[in-house]
Amino acid sequence: MDLSNLKPAAGSIKTRKRIGRGQGSGRGGTSTKGHKGAQSRTGYSRKIGFEGGQMPLQRRIPKGGFKNINRVEYAAINLDVLQGLADELKVTKIDREVLIGKNLIGKNELYKILGRGEMKSGLEVHADKFSESAKAAIEKAGGSAHVNEK
């Protein structure tokens, strides 16, 4: 075997339809586009979702629910994460800069402290919001919870 006698597998190469090349080709005249109408003209493009005049799917299906434009999203950070940070970094104050440094939140993201896990060390925690259980657990461990000014 050498490179000079390589051939593709039988039936794998098909010749394309050459339309619009005269009557003798069998595909001349209207070039398989039929007679008249938008689809036979140049520049025609069907709208996305067009179903031949039938009511399109995106209009047949009813609308549902609503999006509250005043909703405020908070990134959730639990007490066990804070305790892990305190142990790892040997810090007593956890605020936005510490969390951004550990890629737990984005620089413009609001964050809320939630009560999963337990606090062993008394930390000074600064956050945009606290759950009741998280605030109680932080204060029980001898720490303090401060809400950031907006």
N, C-alpha and C positions, 0 to 999 in steps of 0.2 A: 504494500500500500504506500502511495506517495501523494503529495498534494496536487499533482497534475490530474488525477482521475477522481477527485472528490465530486459527488453529485448530491443534491438534496434528495430526501426520501420521496418515493413515488407518490404523487397526489398532494404533496405539501405546498407546491407553488401553483397558484391559480392566476390566470390572466384576467385583468380587470375588464369590466364592460366599457368599451369605448363608445359612448353615446354621442350623438350629434355629428356623425361623420358620413352623412349622405344616405340616400335611400337604399343603396346596395348593401349597406351594413346590417340592415334590419332594425336599426335603432336610430334612424334619421328622423326627419320631419319634426314631430313634436318632442323628440328625444325623451321618450318615456314619461313625459309630464302631463299627458292628456290634452284636452282642448280647453282653452280660455281659463278664467278664474285666477285668483290670487296666487295659487300654488304653482301656476305655470309661468308666472312673470319673474323677471329678475328682481333681486332685492327683497324678495318675500322672506319673512321670518315669522314663525308662529310664536305667539305669546307663551311665556313659561306657564305651564299648568293648563293650557288650552286643551279642551277635550271635545273638539268638533261641535261646539254649541251646547253640549250638555253642561249642566251646572257644575263648575269645577269643584274638586274635592275640598279645597280650602274655603269654599263658600257653602258647601253642603253641610259641613260639620259645624255644630253650634259653638259659639264663643262661651267661655266659662271662666269664672274667677275674676280677680282683679289684682292689680299690682299697687300696693300702697306707696305713693311717691314720697311720703314722709318717714318711711321706715329707716331706722338707724341700725346698721350692722355692726356687731362687735366680734372681734376675734376672742375665742374662749381660751383662757389659761387657767388650769386647775392648781390647787394647792400642792399636789405632789410634784408638779413641775417646778413651782417656786422653791420647794424644799430641796429638790435636786440641784437647782441653780445655787442656792445658798451653800450647800455642801461642796459643790464643785468649785465655785468662784471665791468662797470664803468671804461673802459680803453680808452686811446687815441691812442694806437698803436696796430694794429692787424697784426700779422705775423704768420709764420708756427706753432710755439709753441702753440699759442692761439687756432688755428683751430684744431690741433691735440688733444689738451686738451678737446675740445668739440666734438670730433669724427666726424668732418666734412670732414676730409681727413685722409689718411694713412700716416705713417711717411716717406715713400719714394715716395709718390704720388705728381705729379706736379698739380698746381691748377691755375685757371684763374678767374679773377673777371669780372662779367658780369653786364650789366646796368639795370636790372629789379629792380624796387623800387626806393626810393629816400633817399638821405643822408641829415640828419639834422645837425649832428655834424661833426666838422672838425677832421678827423682821419688821422693818418699816417698809410698807408696801404702798406704792403710788399707782393708781389705776383710774381709768375713766368711769368704771362702774364696778360694784361688788355685789355678789349675791349675799343674802342674809346669813346663810350658813358659813360662807367663806369669811365674812367680816367677824362673825362670832368666833370661829376657829383661830383666826389670826390674833384677836385680842385675848383669847383664852391662853394662847401660847406665850403671851407677854409682848406681843408686837403691836403695831398700830397700822390702821388702814386709812389712807388719805385719798380723797377723790380729786383728780386733776381738774384745774379750771379750764373751761372751754374757750 
